[in-house]
Amino acid sequence: MDDRVRGVLVTGASRGIGRAVAEGFAARGDRVAVHYGNSRVDAEQTLRGLPGDGHALVGGDLGDAQAATDVVAEAVSALGTVDVLVNNAAVAPTAATRHDITEVAYEDWVSIWRRTFDVNLFGAANVSWAVARHLIERGAAGSIVNVGSRGAFRGEPEHPAYGASKAALHAMGQSLAVALAPHGIAVSTVAPGFVATERQTAKLAGADGDAVRGQSPFGRVGTPAEVAAAVLYLASPEAVWSSGTILDVNGASHLR
């Protein structure tokens, strides 16, 4: 077991899975950079709730290539080092981003695809580049963990750009796992199913709630803490030999 204090950058840590991941690393004793895109107030709440000290708040739109590298530089400056990156920030499926091909206007189709990939794939790729180069320049081992999605495998007909971006994120993680292994950097991915985040409260309480819970033979949905536990494992020294993996965290709601 490696007991050293690590610097950890968690993107999209304002709420939900990102907040739970940040809390998990902080509880372990690591220093965490809490990243946010738009929700600074929520990110500040995450920061205030972290145990320990030495944590930091970093903001920036990861859909902007320069901002992505600036976020990493700011995290390194605040923490002293970044040893672990968790790529969690994403344009998520919502009513505003729904783009069923049979319904949506072409202009909206184009803009939603572009924005989704700018953040979910290109943003993660750019942040990963910056963290990987930081680790290589230091000659230090480290970990990158991507938060993908079950939707990459079973499809997202109402949000196809989301499903496609997560499938691409999975593939990127496996490519980087091979490229970075000689430098002692492990890269892996978790693929959650439906998770009870703040964003999903209304849906779970509404008419569709039972159907969503029924997707899993456990008769419930996942929790942010359960996804965070998988992320913490994959970022641990014990999980180096799992580099390249895509770990399903979906309560047997989708098997492949």
N, C-alpha and C positions, 0 to 999 in steps of 0.2 A: 504493500500500500504506500502510495506517495503522499506524504503529509505536508508537502510544501504548499505555501499559499500561491495560488495562480491568479493571473489577471484574466478575466473572462468578459468578452463582449457579446451581449445578447441583443440582437436586432429585433425591433418590434416588441419591446418589453413593457409597453404601457399597461397592457391588460392580458387576460386570458393565459394562453400557453406561455407566452414570453415572460409574463410576470411570475408564473409558477417556476419556470426555469431559473430566472434570476434569484428567486427566493431559495431554491434548492442549492445553487452554488454558494450563495452567501451563508446558508446554514452550515455548509461544509467548512467554511472559513475562508473561502476565496473572495477576492475583491472583484466587484462586478461593475461594468459600464452598462448602464441602462439606456438603450437607444430608443428614440421615438421619431416618428415621421411628422405627425400633426398633433398628437394628443399629449402636449407637454404637461398639462395638469394631471392626467392619469399617470404619466411617467414619474412625475414628482411624488405621487402617492406610492408608486412602486418603490422608489428610492427610499422614502421615509420608512417603509415597512421592512427593509432589509436588515437582518441582524448583522452585528459587527460594524466595522468602519472601513474607510478607504474606498468606498463606492463612489461612482460618478454618474452624471447625467450627460448624455451626448445626443444631439439632434441633427437631423438632416434627411433630405429626400433621397432615398437610395435609388430612385429612378433617374437621378442625375449622376453621371459618371464621376464628375469632380467631387460632388458631395459624398459619394460612397468612400473615396479614398480619404477625404477630410475627416469623416467619422472615425475611421481607423486611426488616423494620426492623433485625433483628439483623445481617443480612448487610450492610446499608448502614452500620451503626455500625462493624462490624469492618473492612470494606474501604474505607470512605470514600465509595464510590459503587457502584451496580450498573448496568453498561452493557449486560450481556448476561444473559438468563435462558434456561436450558434446562429445560423442563418434562419431566423424565424419570421422576419418582416415579410408581409405579403399583402397584395390586393386580394381580399377574400370574397367568396360568394355572398352577395347581398342583393336586396331588391334593386339597388341602384346599379349593380354591375351585371344583372341578368342580361344575357344576350343569346337567347334561343334563336337559332338560325332561321326558324320559320316565322319569327315575329319581329326581330329587331331591324331597324333601318340600317342601311349600309354604312353611313357615317358613324353611327354609334358602334357598329360591329368593328370597324377599323380602329376607332379610338380606344375601345375597351381592350382589344387584343394587344394593341401597342403598349398601353399603360400597364397591363398585367405583366407582360413579358419584361418591360423596363424595370419593374420592381422585383418580381418573383424570380426571374432568371438572371437578367443582366446585373441587377443590383447585387444579388448574392454572388455572382461570378466576380464582380469588381471588388467587393469587400473581401472575398476569399483570396483574390490575388494579393491585395495589400497585406493581409494578415500572413499569408504564406511567405511573402518576401521579407516581412519583418522577422519571422521565425528563422528563415534561412540565413539572413544576415547576422542574426545572433548565434547561429549554430545550435539552436534549441529545438527540442522536440515539442510537439503540440498536437492539438486536435481541432478538427472542424466537424461540426454536426449540423446537418441540414434538416429542417422540418418540412417534409414533403406531405403527401396525402394519399389516402386510399383512393381518392378520385383519379389518380394517375393510372390506376389499374382497371377500375370498373366504369370509368367514364363520367363526365359531368355534362349532360345534355343541355342544361339551362345555363351553364357557365363553362363552355368548352375551353376558353382561354386559360381558365384556372387549372383544369385537369391537364391540359397540354403543358403548361408552364411547370407544373409539379413533376410530370413525367420527365421533362427536360432537366429539372433540378436533380432528380434521381440519377439520370445518366451522367450529368456533370460531376456529381459526387463520386461516382465509380471511376470516371476518368481521372479525377484529381487524386483519388486514392492510389492509383498506380503511379502517377507522376510524382507524388510527394512522399511516397514510402521511403525512397532512398535518403530522404532528409529527416526521417523519424516523425513525420507528420501523418497522423491517422485521419481519414475522412470517411464519414458514415452518414446514414440518413435514417430518420424515423418517419413512418408513414401512418399518421393517426387516422382513425375513422371519425365519426361524429363525436365532438367533445363539448361538454357543458360549459362553455364560456359565457361571459356576460352578453355577448352578441346573440347567443342562441336562446336566451331565457324565454323570450316571448314565444318562439317556435315550440319549445319543449312544453310550455304551459298551455299551448293552443290545441286546436283540433288535430294537428299532425303529430303531436307529442308521442302518443302511443305507437304510431307507426314507426317513428324514428327509433324509439327504444326497442321495438320489435325487430329491428335489423340485426341485433346481436342475440344469440341464444342465452346470454346472461340477462336479457330483458331490461337493459339500461344502456346509457351512453357512457363514454369515457369521461374522465376528469382531467383538468390541466395538470394536476399533481401526478397522475399516472403517466402522462406523456413526459413530464419533467423527469421522472425517475428513469425512464428509458434514455433520455438525453444525457443525464448525469452518468449513467453506466457507460454509454458509448464514448463519453469524454474522459473516462478514467483510464489510468495506465493499464488496468486489467483487461481492457477491451481493445488494445492495440491490434490483436490478431483478428478482430472483427472488422478491421478497416475494409471498406468497400461494400459493407452490408447495407441492405435496406430492411429495417426492422419494422414489421407490421405491428401497430399498436391500435387494434380495432375491435377487440373483444370477439374475435372469430366472426365478425359481420361480413367479411370478404376474405375468401381463401384463394390462394394462387399457387 
